Amino acid sequence: MSGADAAVPGPSMAAAPRSGASFPAMRAAKVPRTIVAGPYGHPFHPVAVTIPIGAWSSSLVFDLLGVAADDPRSFATGSRWLIAIGLGGAVGASVLGLLDLSRIPKGTPAHRTALVHLTLNVTAMVLFSIGLFVRMLDLGRVPGVALALSLIAAAGLSVSGWLGGKLSYRWGVRVADENTQREGFETS
């Protein structure tokens, strides 16, 4: 066994290897519910989440600049717009995420992880919505309560993003199976 082989986790030599292509529950989670979710091996949910993540991250930058500025009005306005854009994008990303969730068999660790991922994302949407409402009551500055809600929501999104990565990169939800992936590493 080479050093490279020793570094790769997997079944022991005594156990028969079981590929994802031969495991029905895993195979089901790789196939899209509908073309709206993206074609096989190219899910749209991970692309769509960049809109709310980018908008909400940028809103936090505007918030911090607004807190430090002598005249916070323009930063407060920018932050409100970014939060609203993030909420709109989150609705679209949520629909795509629900389509992917519907393919994960219930009772599996992947399904439980996906439910925590969903719960954290919905919580963030609610917190950003409440924060936006609070901001609308005080247009001239960045309210401390709204900033605190954004920070809590961003922390939850960080954990949620890590869980989403676990679903994709560790468990291969909506990722092409090993046989398809092998095509990219075969030499002609």
MDAnalysis code that builds the backbone (N, CA, C; Angstrom):
import MDAnalysis as mda
import numpy as np

u = mda.Universe.empty(564, n_residues=188, atom_resindex=np.repeat(np.arange(188), 3), trajectory=True)
u.add_TopologyAttr("name", ["N", "CA", "C"] * 188)
u.add_TopologyAttr("resid", np.arange(1, 189))
u.add_TopologyAttr("resname", ["MET", "SER", "GLY", "ALA", "ASP", "ALA", "ALA", "VAL", "PRO", "GLY", "PRO", "SER", "MET", "ALA", "ALA", "ALA", "PRO", "ARG", "SER", "GLY", "ALA", "SER", "PHE", "PRO", "ALA", "MET", "ARG", "ALA", "ALA", "LYS", "VAL", "PRO", "ARG", "THR", "ILE", "VAL", "ALA", "GLY", "PRO", "TYR", "GLY", "HIS", "PRO", "PHE", "HIS", "PRO", "VAL", "ALA", "VAL", "THR", "ILE", "PRO", "ILE", "GLY", "ALA", "TRP", "SER", "SER", "SER", "LEU", "VAL", "PHE", "ASP", "LEU", "LEU", "GLY", "VAL", "ALA", "ALA", "ASP", "ASP", "PRO", "ARG", "SER", "PHE", "ALA", "THR", "GLY", "SER", "ARG", "TRP", "LEU", "ILE", "ALA", "ILE", "GLY", "LEU", "GLY", "GLY", "ALA", "VAL", "GLY", "ALA", "SER", "VAL", "LEU", "GLY", "LEU", "LEU", "ASP", "LEU", "SER", "ARG", "ILE", "PRO", "LYS", "GLY", "THR", "PRO", "ALA", "HIS", "ARG", "THR", "ALA", "LEU", "VAL", "HIS", "LEU", "THR", "LEU", "ASN", "VAL", "THR", "ALA", "MET", "VAL", "LEU", "PHE", "SER", "ILE", "GLY", "LEU", "PHE", "VAL", "ARG", "MET", "LEU", "ASP", "LEU", "GLY", "ARG", "VAL", "PRO", "GLY", "VAL", "ALA", "LEU", "ALA", "LEU", "SER", "LEU", "ILE", "ALA", "ALA", "ALA", "GLY", "LEU", "SER", "VAL", "SER", "GLY", "TRP", "LEU", "GLY", "GLY", "LYS", "LEU", "SER", "TYR", "ARG", "TRP", "GLY", "VAL", "ARG", "VAL", "ALA", "ASP", "GLU", "ASN", "THR", "GLN", "ARG", "GLU", "GLY", "PHE", "GLU", "THR", "SER"])
u.atoms.positions = np.array([
    [0.855, -1.187, 0.000],
    [0.000, 0.000, 0.000],
    [0.887, 1.232, 0.000],
    [0.647, 2.120, -0.929],
    [1.458, 3.337, -1.022],
    [1.028, 4.334, 0.038],
    [1.855, 5.350, 0.244],
    [1.511, 6.391, 1.206],
    [0.241, 7.116, 0.825],
    [0.013, 7.296, -0.478],
    [-1.208, 7.967, -0.940],
    [-2.432, 7.130, -0.625],
    [-2.295, 5.803, -0.791],
    [-3.434, 4.925, -0.487],
    [-3.753, 4.933, 0.993],
    [-2.721, 5.008, 1.835],
    [-2.943, 4.991, 3.279],
    [-3.661, 6.245, 3.740],
    [-3.502, 7.351, 3.017],
    [-4.110, 8.613, 3.432],
    [-5.579, 8.719, 3.050],
    [-6.054, 7.826, 2.188],
    [-7.427, 7.899, 1.723],
    [-8.313, 7.034, 2.611],
    [-9.284, 7.646, 3.311],
    [-10.162, 6.834, 4.143],
    [-11.078, 5.994, 3.263],
    [-11.421, 4.843, 3.744],
    [-12.316, 3.979, 2.987],
    [-12.403, 2.623, 3.631],
    [-13.056, 1.692, 2.954],
    [-13.239, 0.361, 3.530],
    [-11.897, -0.350, 3.638],
    [-11.792, -1.226, 4.625],
    [-10.568, -2.000, 4.780],
    [-10.460, -2.997, 3.641],
    [-9.274, -3.549, 3.466],
    [-9.048, -4.502, 2.385],
    [-9.913, -5.742, 2.573],
    [-10.269, -6.070, 3.830],
    [-11.061, -7.265, 4.105],
    [-12.526, -7.068, 3.714],
    [-13.020, -5.854, 3.821],
    [-14.422, -5.587, 3.511],
    [-14.579, -5.349, 2.016],
    [-15.679, -5.808, 1.468],
    [-15.957, -5.588, 0.051],
    [-16.322, -4.124, -0.146],
    [-15.653, -3.424, -1.090],
    [-15.985, -2.017, -1.312],
    [-17.398, -1.864, -1.859],
    [-18.048, -0.789, -1.455],
    [-19.409, -0.516, -1.905],
    [-19.417, 0.890, -2.470],
    [-19.600, 0.987, -3.766],
    [-19.578, 2.313, -4.389],
    [-20.952, 2.953, -4.284],
    [-20.962, 4.283, -4.394],
    [-22.226, 5.009, -4.361],
    [-23.137, 4.610, -5.501],
    [-22.543, 4.218, -6.623],
    [-23.350, 3.825, -7.774],
    [-24.158, 2.569, -7.488],
    [-23.706, 1.765, -6.518],
    [-24.424, 0.531, -6.221],
    [-25.301, 0.641, -4.977],
    [-25.381, 1.824, -4.398],
    [-26.128, 2.020, -3.161],
    [-27.379, 2.836, -3.488],
    [-28.567, 2.216, -3.519],
    [-29.783, 2.894, -4.019],
    [-30.141, 4.199, -3.320],
    [-30.009, 4.272, -1.992],
    [-30.375, 5.510, -1.288],
    [-29.481, 6.662, -1.720],
    [-28.193, 6.379, -1.915],
    [-27.272, 7.426, -2.349],
    [-27.553, 7.805, -3.800],
    [-27.830, 6.837, -4.623],
    [-28.109, 7.105, -6.037],
    [-29.333, 8.008, -6.165],
    [-30.351, 7.771, -5.359],
    [-31.576, 8.584, -5.416],
    [-31.291, 10.049, -5.082],
    [-30.389, 10.291, -4.143],
    [-30.093, 11.666, -3.723],
    [-29.274, 12.427, -4.767],
    [-28.769, 11.728, -5.761],
    [-27.958, 12.370, -6.797],
    [-28.786, 12.799, -8.002],
    [-29.988, 12.278, -8.127],
    [-30.837, 12.526, -9.291],
    [-31.783, 13.689, -8.983],
    [-31.885, 14.668, -9.874],
    [-32.776, 15.804, -9.604],
    [-34.249, 15.403, -9.602],
    [-35.032, 16.062, -8.774],
    [-36.489, 15.842, -8.744],
    [-37.094, 16.323, -10.060],
    [-36.595, 17.431, -10.554],
    [-37.070, 18.046, -11.781],
    [-35.929, 18.838, -12.396],
    [-36.005, 19.130, -13.668],
    [-34.964, 19.911, -14.333],
    [-34.839, 21.309, -13.722],
    [-35.877, 21.780, -13.052],
    [-35.831, 23.087, -12.373],
    [-34.725, 23.093, -11.313],
    [-34.454, 21.934, -10.709],
    [-33.412, 21.826, -9.684],
    [-32.016, 21.789, -10.294],
    [-31.931, 21.682, -11.612],
    [-30.649, 21.587, -12.298],
    [-30.467, 20.186, -12.849],
    [-29.714, 20.069, -13.909],
    [-29.512, 18.746, -14.500],
    [-28.646, 17.852, -13.610],
    [-28.601, 16.594, -13.926],
    [-27.804, 15.628, -13.170],
    [-26.357, 16.121, -13.062],
    [-25.848, 16.154, -11.840],
    [-24.479, 16.562, -11.597],
    [-24.243, 18.069, -11.576],
    [-25.291, 18.858, -11.819],
    [-25.164, 20.326, -11.835],
    [-26.340, 20.973, -11.102],
    [-26.431, 20.800, -9.784],
    [-27.559, 21.383, -9.053],
    [-27.510, 22.908, -9.054],
    [-28.680, 23.532, -9.090],
    [-28.771, 24.994, -9.093],
    [-28.739, 25.595, -7.686],
    [-29.103, 24.824, -6.664],
    [-29.153, 25.353, -5.299],
    [-27.816, 25.965, -4.859],
    [-26.674, 25.282, -5.041],
    [-25.415, 25.895, -4.605],
    [-25.090, 27.197, -5.333],
    [-25.542, 27.345, -6.559],
    [-25.315, 28.583, -7.299],
    [-26.240, 29.680, -6.756],
    [-27.489, 29.313, -6.509],
    [-28.482, 30.296, -6.061],
    [-28.161, 30.866, -4.682],
    [-27.535, 30.081, -3.812],
    [-27.263, 30.577, -2.460],
    [-26.223, 31.695, -2.449],
    [-25.487, 31.857, -3.542],
    [-24.493, 32.933, -3.562],
    [-25.157, 34.311, -3.522],
    [-26.403, 34.402, -3.983],
    [-27.105, 35.699, -3.966],
    [-27.389, 36.146, -2.530],
    [-28.103, 35.350, -1.716],
    [-28.327, 35.821, -0.342],
    [-27.046, 35.896, 0.475],
    [-26.146, 34.955, 0.294],
    [-24.909, 35.000, 1.081],
    [-24.121, 36.269, 0.752],
    [-23.987, 36.567, -0.521],
    [-23.250, 37.767, -0.927],
    [-23.933, 39.043, -0.482],
    [-25.250, 39.092, -0.660],
    [-25.985, 40.302, -0.281],
    [-25.934, 40.525, 1.229],
    [-26.157, 39.462, 1.993],
    [-26.168, 39.622, 3.449],
    [-24.772, 39.898, 3.999],
    [-23.746, 39.290, 3.423],
    [-22.371, 39.595, 3.859],
    [-22.045, 41.059, 3.571],
    [-22.449, 41.517, 2.410],
    [-22.212, 42.918, 2.047],
    [-23.000, 43.862, 2.946],
    [-24.214, 43.454, 3.328],
    [-25.007, 44.316, 4.220],
    [-24.309, 44.490, 5.567],
    [-23.623, 43.457, 6.026],
    [-22.884, 43.576, 7.286],
    [-21.729, 44.572, 7.149],
    [-21.067, 44.565, 6.008],
    [-19.998, 45.538, 5.763],
    [-20.583, 46.953, 5.782],
    [-21.715, 47.139, 5.103],
    [-22.373, 48.453, 5.105],
    [-22.790, 48.848, 6.525],
    [-23.274, 47.882, 7.302],
    [-23.655, 48.170, 8.684],
    [-22.466, 48.683, 9.481],
    [-21.342, 47.990, 9.367],
    [-20.156, 48.386, 10.130],
    [-19.641, 49.748, 9.677],
    [-19.688, 50.000, 8.371],
    [-19.303, 51.320, 7.873],
    [-20.280, 52.387, 8.368],
    [-21.564, 52.043, 8.409],
    [-22.571, 52.983, 8.889],
    [-22.404, 53.323, 10.355],
    [-22.038, 52.327, 11.148],
    [-21.816, 52.566, 12.572],
    [-20.617, 53.489, 12.773],
    [-19.592, 53.360, 11.914],
    [-18.382, 54.164, 12.055],
    [-18.478, 55.532, 11.382],
    [-19.442, 55.713, 10.483],
    [-19.519, 56.952, 9.691],
    [-20.142, 58.102, 10.477],
    [-19.726, 59.312, 10.101],
    [-20.338, 60.505, 10.683],
    [-21.785, 60.647, 10.201],
    [-22.004, 60.306, 8.931],
    [-23.361, 60.342, 8.363],
    [-23.688, 58.939, 7.847],
    [-24.399, 58.132, 8.645],
    [-24.631, 56.724, 8.299],
    [-25.777, 56.470, 7.311],
    [-26.467, 57.530, 6.878],
    [-27.681, 57.333, 6.085],
    [-27.458, 56.512, 4.822],
    [-26.427, 56.824, 4.049],
    [-26.220, 56.096, 2.785],
    [-25.854, 54.634, 3.049],
    [-25.080, 54.376, 4.089],
    [-24.734, 52.993, 4.421],
    [-25.957, 52.235, 4.939],
    [-26.785, 52.905, 5.736],
    [-28.011, 52.277, 6.243],
    [-28.954, 51.938, 5.091],
    [-29.054, 52.848, 4.121],
    [-29.894, 52.603, 2.942],
    [-29.355, 51.422, 2.138],
    [-28.052, 51.413, 1.913],
    [-27.436, 50.310, 1.173],
    [-27.637, 48.976, 1.865],
    [-27.511, 48.980, 3.159],
    [-27.695, 47.754, 3.930],
    [-29.131, 47.237, 3.822],
    [-30.091, 48.149, 3.903],
    [-31.496, 47.736, 3.758],
    [-31.732, 47.096, 2.393],
    [-31.219, 47.725, 1.346],
    [-31.395, 47.171, -0.006],
    [-30.741, 45.800, -0.131],
    [-29.559, 45.660, 0.424],
    [-28.856, 44.372, 0.346],
    [-29.597, 43.281, 1.120],
    [-30.161, 43.633, 2.249],
    [-30.935, 42.642, 3.006],
    [-32.174, 42.231, 2.220],
    [-32.841, 43.188, 1.604],
    [-34.030, 42.863, 0.796],
    [-33.649, 41.987, -0.406],
    [-32.542, 42.314, -1.069],
    [-32.075, 41.481, -2.187],
    [-31.760, 40.072, -1.692],
    [-31.105, 39.988, -0.541],
    [-30.795, 38.682, 0.040],
    [-32.036, 37.874, 0.351],
    [-33.064, 38.535, 0.865],
    [-34.310, 37.816, 1.164],
    [-34.959, 37.291, -0.112],
    [-34.972, 38.105, -1.163],
    [-35.518, 37.636, -2.437],
    [-34.739, 36.452, -2.980],
    [-33.418, 36.555, -2.939],
    [-32.582, 35.451, -3.399],
    [-32.743, 34.205, -2.543],
    [-32.952, 34.400, -1.243],
    [-33.114, 33.259, -0.338],
    [-34.391, 32.478, -0.634],
    [-35.434, 33.189, -1.072],
    [-36.676, 32.485, -1.431],
    [-36.413, 31.545, -2.608],
    [-35.736, 32.061, -3.628],
    [-35.410, 31.214, -4.776],
    [-34.503, 30.057, -4.403],
    [-33.472, 30.333, -3.609],
    [-32.548, 29.277, -3.181],
    [-33.274, 28.238, -2.333],
    [-34.244, 28.686, -1.535],
    [-35.010, 27.760, -0.694],
    [-35.824, 26.775, -1.522],
    [-36.449, 27.275, -2.566],
    [-37.233, 26.386, -3.439],
    [-36.330, 25.315, -4.034],
    [-35.168, 25.725, -4.520],
    [-34.234, 24.768, -5.103],
    [-33.706, 23.799, -4.048],
    [-33.449, 24.298, -2.849],
    [-33.000, 23.436, -1.757],
    [-34.047, 22.416, -1.361],
    [-35.307, 22.832, -1.350],
    [-36.386, 21.887, -1.016],
    [-36.494, 20.785, -2.068],
    [-36.274, 21.131, -3.322],
    [-36.282, 20.105, -4.371],
    [-35.164, 19.087, -4.137],
    [-33.995, 19.567, -3.762],
    [-32.890, 18.648, -3.472],
    [-33.180, 17.830, -2.211],
    [-33.731, 18.470, -1.177],
    [-34.077, 17.760, 0.057],
    [-35.056, 16.627, -0.217],
    [-35.973, 16.850, -1.133],
    [-36.995, 15.834, -1.407],
    [-36.403, 14.543, -1.979],
    [-35.163, 14.581, -2.438],
    [-34.506, 13.389, -2.996],
    [-33.704, 12.612, -1.967],
    [-33.513, 13.186, -0.773],
    [-32.712, 12.516, 0.256],
    [-33.626, 11.602, 1.069],
    [-33.309, 10.306, 1.137],
    [-34.170, 9.383, 1.884],
    [-34.291, 9.759, 3.361],
    [-35.512, 9.705, 3.875],
    [-35.764, 10.013, 5.289],
    [-35.087, 8.972, 6.164],
    [-34.730, 9.390, 7.378],
    [-34.112, 8.488, 8.342],
    [-32.612, 8.331, 8.157],
    [-32.027, 9.043, 7.212],
    [-30.584, 8.947, 6.983],
    [-29.866, 10.123, 7.644],
    [-28.577, 9.954, 7.944],
    [-27.829, 11.099, 8.484],
    [-27.856, 12.298, 7.533],
    [-27.841, 12.056, 6.238],
    [-27.893, 13.151, 5.271],
    [-29.211, 13.911, 5.385],
    [-30.309, 13.198, 5.579],
    [-31.619, 13.865, 5.707],
    [-31.683, 14.695, 6.980],
    [-31.181, 14.142, 8.085],
    [-31.186, 14.897, 9.340],
    [-30.307, 16.140, 9.219],
    [-29.167, 16.011, 8.586],
    [-28.283, 17.160, 8.383],
    [-28.962, 18.205, 7.514],
    [-29.648, 17.752, 6.466],
    [-30.356, 18.675, 5.573],
    [-31.458, 19.423, 6.329],
    [-32.119, 18.770, 7.265],
    [-33.168, 19.442, 8.043],
    [-32.577, 20.517, 8.960],
    [-31.414, 20.254, 9.544],
    [-30.755, 21.270, 10.366],
    [-30.318, 22.437, 9.469],
    [-29.768, 22.116, 8.307],
    [-29.378, 23.127, 7.319],
    [-30.582, 24.007, 6.961],
    [-31.713, 23.385, 6.691],
    [-32.954, 24.095, 6.362],
    [-33.394, 24.984, 7.527],
    [-33.390, 24.447, 8.729],
    [-33.838, 25.193, 9.906],
    [-32.965, 26.424, 10.143],
    [-31.660, 26.267, 10.013],
    [-30.759, 27.411, 10.189],
    [-31.015, 28.480, 9.126],
    [-31.257, 28.053, 7.891],
    [-31.504, 29.013, 6.816],
    [-32.827, 29.755, 7.006],
    [-33.854, 29.047, 7.405],
    [-35.149, 29.700, 7.647],
    [-35.029, 30.670, 8.823],
    [-34.305, 30.265, 9.849],
    [-34.086, 31.147, 10.997],
    [-33.369, 32.424, 10.561],
    [-32.356, 32.280, 9.714],
    [-31.639, 33.462, 9.213],
    [-32.581, 34.365, 8.420],
    [-33.432, 33.763, 7.589],
    [-34.392, 34.573, 6.819],
    [-35.324, 35.343, 7.746],
    [-35.779, 34.700, 8.797],
    [-36.676, 35.366, 9.750],
    [-35.934, 36.502, 10.462],
    [-34.707, 36.238, 10.901],
    [-33.940, 37.275, 11.605],
    [-33.646, 38.467, 10.700],
    [-33.262, 38.189, 9.451],
    [-33.017, 39.309, 8.524],
    [-34.320, 40.065, 8.233],
    [-35.445, 39.362, 8.168],
    [-36.741, 40.028, 7.935],
    [-37.106, 40.934, 9.102],
    [-36.945, 40.438, 10.310],
    [-37.224, 41.260, 11.499],
    [-36.276, 42.462, 11.521],
    [-34.999, 42.209, 11.228],
    [-34.019, 43.297, 11.188],
    [-34.376, 44.347, 10.149],
    [-34.871, 43.907, 8.993],
    [-35.275, 44.862, 7.956],
    [-36.451, 45.704, 8.435],
    [-37.397, 45.086, 9.109],
    [-38.534, 45.824, 9.662],
    [-38.051, 46.882, 10.665],
    [-37.142, 46.494, 11.558],
    [-36.599, 47.427, 12.548],
    [-35.885, 48.582, 11.842],
    [-35.147, 48.263, 10.781],
    [-34.425, 49.290, 10.019],
    [-35.391, 50.277, 9.364],
    [-36.549, 49.793, 8.932],
    [-37.534, 50.667, 8.279],
    [-38.133, 51.670, 9.262],
    [-38.043, 51.385, 10.549],
    [-38.548, 52.301, 11.569],
    [-37.555, 53.418, 11.873],
    [-36.293, 53.243, 11.455],
    [-35.245, 54.228, 11.732],
    [-34.329, 54.299, 10.513],
    [-34.732, 55.068, 9.494],
    [-34.048, 55.088, 8.205],
    [-32.697, 55.800, 8.223],
    [-32.455, 56.638, 9.207],
    [-31.258, 57.479, 9.201],
    [-30.006, 56.838, 9.754],
    [-30.117, 55.655, 10.332],
    [-28.929, 55.043, 10.936],
    [-29.070, 53.518, 10.914],
    [-28.059, 52.850, 11.436],
    [-28.092, 51.389, 11.573],
    [-28.481, 51.083, 13.022],
    [-29.722, 50.660, 13.266],
    [-30.131, 50.356, 14.644],
    [-29.309, 49.201, 15.227],
    [-28.919, 49.337, 16.465],
    [-28.122, 48.300, 17.132],
    [-28.811, 46.946, 17.149],
    [-30.119, 46.941, 17.370],
    [-30.871, 45.675, 17.393],
    [-30.809, 45.003, 16.028],
    [-30.955, 45.781, 14.977],
    [-30.908, 45.227, 13.629],
    [-29.518, 44.666, 13.322],
    [-28.482, 45.366, 13.737],
    [-27.117, 44.879, 13.535],
    [-26.909, 43.571, 14.303],
    [-27.388, 43.515, 15.531],
    [-27.252, 42.289, 16.329],
    [-27.988, 41.119, 15.664],
    [-29.189, 41.363, 15.145],
    [-29.933, 40.308, 14.452],
    [-29.173, 39.827, 13.217],
    [-28.566, 40.744, 12.494],
    [-27.789, 40.376, 11.308],
    [-26.570, 39.537, 11.685],
    [-25.908, 39.901, 12.763],
    [-24.731, 39.145, 13.201],
    [-25.106, 37.730, 13.631],
    [-26.215, 37.593, 14.345],
    [-26.678, 36.266, 14.766],
    [-27.067, 35.443, 13.539],
    [-27.776, 36.058, 12.617],
    [-28.180, 35.355, 11.390],
    [-26.955, 34.918, 10.584],
    [-25.955, 35.789, 10.496],
    [-24.736, 35.452, 9.750],
    [-23.994, 34.290, 10.402],
    [-23.974, 34.258, 11.724],
    [-23.331, 33.136, 12.417],
    [-24.064, 31.830, 12.102],
    [-25.395, 31.874, 12.127],
    [-26.177, 30.685, 11.775],
    [-25.948, 30.258, 10.338],
    [-25.824, 31.239, 9.426],
    [-25.555, 30.922, 8.018],
    [-24.195, 30.268, 7.843],
    [-23.230, 30.656, 8.654],
    [-21.909, 30.033, 8.574],
    [-21.988, 28.551, 8.913],
    [-22.709, 28.226, 9.970],
    [-22.889, 26.817, 10.342],
    [-23.688, 26.103, 9.255],
    [-24.726, 26.743, 8.761],
    [-25.549, 26.152, 7.711],
    [-24.738, 25.877, 6.448],
    [-23.873, 26.808, 6.079],
    [-23.025, 26.619, 4.907],
    [-22.088, 25.442, 5.080],
    [-21.552, 25.286, 6.271],
    [-20.686, 24.145, 6.558],
    [-21.480, 22.840, 6.403],
    [-22.702, 22.834, 6.899],
    [-23.543, 21.637, 6.760],
    [-23.903, 21.375, 5.301],
    [-24.168, 22.431, 4.536],
    [-24.437, 22.270, 3.109],
    [-23.240, 21.681, 2.390],
    [-22.052, 22.134, 2.766],
    [-20.836, 21.557, 2.199],
    [-20.687, 20.095, 2.559],
    [-21.049, 19.744, 3.778],
    [-20.996, 18.342, 4.200],
    [-21.945, 17.501, 3.351],
    [-23.133, 18.021, 3.098],
    [-24.095, 17.292, 2.266],
    [-23.536, 17.046, 0.863],
    [-22.903, 18.061, 0.290],
    [-22.388, 17.941, -1.076],
    [-21.058, 17.216, -1.146],
    [-20.097, 17.681, -0.372],
    [-18.730, 17.198, -0.534],
    [-18.440, 15.901, 0.208],
    [-19.116, 15.663, 1.314],
    [-18.880, 14.416, 2.032],
    [-19.857, 13.335, 1.590],
    [-21.137, 13.701, 1.473],
    [-22.148, 12.694, 1.163],
    [-22.612, 12.733, -0.284],
    [-22.168, 13.694, -1.043],
    [-22.420, 13.706, -2.478],
    [-23.861, 13.932, -2.892],
    [-24.629, 14.645, -2.071],
    [-26.017, 14.928, -2.450],
    [-26.006, 15.784, -3.713],
    [-26.687, 15.316, -4.738],
    [-26.829, 15.961, -6.055],
    [-25.502, 16.117, -6.786],
    [-24.508, 15.335, -6.384],
    [-23.227, 15.302, -7.078],
    [-23.210, 14.030, -7.916],
    [-22.592, 14.089, -9.081],
    [-22.535, 12.924, -9.965],
    [-21.888, 11.737, -9.253],
    [-22.322, 10.531, -9.586],
    [-21.786, 9.335, -8.926],
    [-20.333, 9.078, -9.338],
    [-19.716, 8.122, -8.657],
    [-18.298, 7.847, -8.844],
    [-17.963, 7.422, -10.272],
    [-18.834, 6.666, -10.907],
    [-18.571, 6.244, -12.282],
    [-18.508, 7.443, -13.224],
    [-19.404, 8.405, -13.043],
    [-19.392, 9.612, -13.857],
    [-18.167, 10.454, -13.539],
    [-17.834, 10.578, -12.255],
    [-16.672, 11.363, -11.850],
    [-15.378, 10.772, -12.408],
    [-15.301, 9.452, -12.483],
    [-14.091, 8.790, -12.968],
    [-13.745, 9.227, -14.393],
    [-14.763, 9.566, -15.191],
    [-14.517, 9.986, -16.583],
    [-13.540, 11.166, -16.646],
    [-13.551, 12.029, -15.654],
    [-12.666, 13.182, -15.638],
    [-11.228, 12.855, -15.303],
    [-10.964, 11.618, -14.884],
    [-9.617, 11.245, -14.487],
    [-9.015, 10.139, -15.334],
    [-9.759, 9.676, -16.312],
    [-9.247, 8.649, -17.214],
    [-8.382, 9.310, -18.274],
    [-7.281, 8.671, -18.605],
    [-6.422, 9.194, -19.656],
    [-6.815, 8.574, -20.974],
    [-6.599, 9.324, -22.052],
    [-6.994, 8.802, -23.366],
    [-5.986, 7.853, -23.917],
])
